[in-house]
Amino acid sequence: MSLAVSYLCGINALAVWDAKSLTDIEEDDRLLLEAADKTLIHQTALQLKRVIEAAVLANHPEWAAGGMVGESVQAFSDFLVYILESGSLVADWAVVIFDSVSGFVDVYKGQHYNEEASNTLTLRYIPGHYQPLVVTPDSTRPTLSQIIQVLDESSVVYVITDGTSV
């Protein structure tokens, strides 16, 4: 869900994200837009979950029988390593996860990530939950190199897992 929100906010696909644009509309219209956004978020999240799980199962088919992957099982950030080399949209992204417990940062960089495209999604991990860290409607996502520069300057420990191994 957090990946979907981060992605959709970054491409300005959500109507109610930009609160300034909603000040002149009727309450009923705003509620319709909120419902449409929720539907888009849920559909995108489900699609991402299925694409990521397909990549996981391609590498570990036994995990389906073991209940480690499935409709009622939460997807974990560790699953991202299985899709970094795929031909899917996720291979175009860098996903940066800030762990609020350890203070470490995990970076998952897809093999097709393009620094100029700024396809960097940011999430915050708190125990048992991921939260999207999103840009405001009038700004752009930071690039991975910008994030790495700040991490280096702040002496934050991070690990980059990328999709360049063949």
C-alpha positions as CSV (number, residue, x, y, z in Angstrom):
1,M,0.0,0.0,0.0
2,S,2.8,2.4,0.9
3,L,4.6,1.8,-2.4
4,A,1.4,2.5,-4.2
5,V,0.8,5.8,-2.4
6,S,4.4,6.9,-2.8
7,Y,4.3,6.1,-6.5
8,L,0.9,7.7,-7.2
9,C,1.7,10.9,-5.3
10,G,5.0,11.2,-7.2
11,I,3.3,11.1,-10.5
12,N,0.5,13.4,-9.3
13,A,-2.2,10.8,-9.9
14,L,-4.2,11.4,-6.7
15,A,-6.9,14.1,-6.9
16,V,-7.2,14.9,-3.2
17,W,-3.5,15.0,-2.6
18,D,-3.4,18.6,-3.7
19,A,-5.7,20.1,-1.1
20,K,-5.3,23.6,-2.6
21,S,-7.0,22.4,-5.8
22,L,-10.0,21.2,-3.7
23,T,-10.9,24.3,-1.9
24,D,-13.5,25.4,-4.5
25,I,-15.4,22.2,-5.0
26,E,-18.5,20.9,-3.3
27,E,-18.3,18.4,-0.4
28,D,-20.0,15.7,-2.5
29,D,-17.5,16.1,-5.3
30,R,-14.6,16.0,-2.8
31,L,-16.0,12.8,-1.3
32,L,-16.2,11.3,-4.8
33,L,-12.6,12.2,-5.6
34,E,-11.5,10.7,-2.3
35,A,-13.3,7.5,-3.1
36,A,-11.7,7.4,-6.5
37,D,-8.3,7.9,-5.0
38,K,-8.8,5.1,-2.5
39,T,-9.9,2.8,-5.3
40,L,-6.8,3.7,-7.4
41,I,-4.5,3.2,-4.4
42,H,-6.0,-0.2,-3.6
43,Q,-5.9,-1.3,-7.2
44,T,-2.3,-0.2,-7.7
45,A,-1.2,-1.7,-4.4
46,L,-2.8,-5.1,-5.3
47,Q,-1.2,-5.0,-8.7
48,L,2.2,-4.3,-7.2
49,K,1.8,-7.0,-4.6
50,R,1.0,-9.5,-7.3
51,V,3.9,-8.5,-9.5
52,I,6.3,-8.6,-6.6
53,E,5.0,-12.0,-5.3
54,A,5.2,-13.5,-8.8
55,A,8.9,-12.6,-8.9
56,V,9.4,-14.1,-5.4
57,L,7.6,-17.3,-6.4
58,A,9.6,-17.6,-9.6
59,N,12.7,-17.9,-7.3
60,H,11.0,-19.8,-4.4
61,P,7.9,-21.7,-5.6
62,E,8.0,-23.7,-2.3
63,W,7.1,-20.5,-0.4
64,A,3.5,-20.6,-1.7
65,A,2.9,-24.0,0.0
66,G,4.7,-22.8,3.1
67,G,2.3,-19.8,3.5
68,M,5.1,-17.2,3.1
69,V,3.4,-15.6,0.1
70,G,-0.2,-15.2,-0.6
71,E,-3.4,-13.1,-0.5
72,S,-3.6,-12.9,3.3
73,V,0.2,-12.6,3.8
74,Q,1.9,-9.2,4.1
75,A,4.6,-8.5,1.6
76,F,7.9,-7.5,3.0
77,S,10.6,-5.1,1.7
78,D,13.0,-8.0,1.4
79,F,10.8,-9.2,-1.4
80,L,11.9,-6.3,-3.5
81,V,15.3,-8.0,-4.3
82,Y,13.4,-10.5,-6.4
83,I,12.0,-7.9,-8.8
84,L,14.9,-5.6,-9.3
85,E,16.1,-7.4,-12.4
86,S,12.6,-7.9,-13.9
87,G,11.0,-6.2,-16.8
88,S,8.3,-4.7,-14.6
89,L,7.8,-1.1,-13.6
90,V,9.5,-1.7,-10.2
91,A,12.8,-2.4,-12.0
92,D,12.7,1.3,-13.0
93,W,12.5,2.5,-9.4
94,A,14.8,3.0,-6.5
95,V,13.0,2.3,-3.2
96,V,14.5,3.8,-0.1
97,I,13.3,2.5,3.3
98,F,14.2,4.4,6.4
99,D,14.0,2.1,9.4
100,S,12.8,4.0,12.4
101,V,14.0,1.2,14.8
102,S,17.5,0.6,13.6
103,G,18.2,4.0,12.1
104,F,19.6,2.2,9.0
105,V,18.4,2.8,5.5
106,D,17.8,0.0,2.9
107,V,18.0,1.1,-0.8
108,Y,16.6,-1.2,-3.4
109,K,17.7,0.0,-6.9
110,G,16.2,-1.6,-10.0
111,Q,18.4,-2.5,-12.9
112,H,16.6,0.0,-15.1
113,Y,16.6,2.9,-12.6
114,N,17.3,6.2,-14.4
115,E,18.7,8.9,-12.2
116,E,17.4,11.6,-14.5
117,A,13.8,10.3,-14.2
118,S,13.9,10.6,-10.4
119,N,11.9,7.4,-9.9
120,T,12.8,7.2,-6.2
121,L,10.1,6.0,-3.8
122,T,10.7,6.6,-0.1
123,L,9.1,4.7,2.8
124,R,9.5,4.8,6.5
125,Y,9.4,1.5,8.4
126,I,7.9,1.4,11.9
127,P,7.4,-2.0,13.6
128,G,4.9,-3.9,11.6
129,H,4.1,-1.1,9.1
130,Y,5.4,0.9,6.2
131,Q,4.5,4.5,5.7
132,P,4.9,6.4,2.4
133,L,7.2,9.5,2.6
134,V,5.8,11.5,-0.3
135,V,6.5,14.8,-2.0
136,T,4.1,17.8,-1.9
137,P,2.2,18.5,-5.1
138,D,4.4,21.4,-6.0
139,S,7.7,19.6,-5.6
140,T,9.5,16.7,-7.1
141,R,10.9,13.5,-5.7
142,P,14.5,13.5,-4.7
143,T,16.9,11.5,-6.8
144,L,18.7,8.6,-5.3
145,S,22.0,10.5,-5.6
146,Q,20.5,13.4,-3.6
147,I,19.3,11.0,-0.9
148,I,22.7,9.2,-0.8
149,Q,24.5,12.5,-0.5
150,V,22.4,13.5,2.5
151,L,22.9,10.1,4.1
152,D,26.6,10.3,3.6
153,E,26.8,13.9,5.0
154,S,24.7,12.7,8.0
155,S,26.8,9.5,8.6
156,V,23.7,7.3,8.3
157,V,24.4,3.7,7.6
158,Y,22.8,2.4,4.4
159,V,23.0,-0.6,2.2
160,I,22.3,-0.6,-1.6
161,T,20.9,-3.7,-3.2
162,D,20.7,-3.3,-6.9
163,G,19.4,-5.2,-9.9
164,T,22.6,-5.1,-11.9
165,S,23.9,-8.6,-11.3
166,V,23.3,-10.9,-14.2
